[in-house]
């Protein structure tokens, strides 16, 4: 049976992740509360954050910045784009 969650981001019952994304308390919290769709949205947001702030995911300090953004994205007041960020116009 598929793992379903009430997604904190999208506010509805949806398929959850197949497994926790990290072996941490936050990873478990995401597994229990975040849908596949919201996770996909986060990966797009994360790419933007990496580019805007020129972060290197291999650096510990940068990982902490990414985790703070992730917690904000899922469990805070919503994702806060960098103030310099200009959304692409289609």
SVG drawing of the C-alpha trace seen along z (x, -y; Angstrom):
<svg xmlns="http://www.w3.org/2000/svg" viewBox="-7 -42 39 44">
<polyline fill="none" stroke="black" stroke-width="0.4" points="0.0,0.0 1.2,-3.5 2.3,-5.7 -0.2,-8.6 0.2,-11.8 -1.8,-14.9 0.6,-17.3 1.5,-20.3 2.4,-22.3 -0.6,-21.5 -3.1,-20.9 -4.6,-17.7 -4.2,-13.9 -1.6,-12.9 0.9,-10.1 3.9,-10.6 7.6,-9.9 8.8,-6.3 11.2,-6.8 12.5,-9.6 14.8,-11.9 17.4,-12.1 18.3,-9.9 17.5,-12.7 14.5,-13.9 13.8,-16.4 13.9,-13.6 11.3,-11.7 9.1,-14.8 9.2,-15.4 8.3,-11.7 5.4,-11.9 4.0,-15.3 5.2,-16.1 3.7,-14.7 5.7,-13.7 4.2,-16.7 5.4,-19.2 8.8,-17.5 9.0,-18.0 8.2,-21.7 10.9,-21.9 13.5,-20.5 12.7,-23.2 12.8,-25.9 16.1,-24.4 17.7,-24.8 16.7,-28.4 18.2,-28.9 21.4,-27.2 21.8,-29.4 20.7,-32.7 22.9,-32.3 25.7,-30.4 25.6,-27.7 27.7,-24.5 25.7,-21.5 29.1,-19.9 29.9,-22.7 28.6,-22.2 27.7,-25.9 25.8,-25.9 23.9,-22.7 22.7,-24.5 21.4,-27.3 19.6,-24.8 18.1,-23.0 16.8,-26.3 15.1,-27.1 13.7,-23.6 12.2,-23.9 10.8,-27.3 9.4,-25.9 7.5,-23.1 6.9,-24.1 7.3,-27.9 5.4,-30.8 6.0,-29.4 9.0,-29.6 10.7,-33.0 12.4,-33.7 15.7,-35.5 15.0,-39.2 17.1,-39.5 15.1,-36.8 13.0,-37.8 10.6,-35.1 10.9,-34.2 8.2,-35.7 6.6,-33.2"/>
</svg>
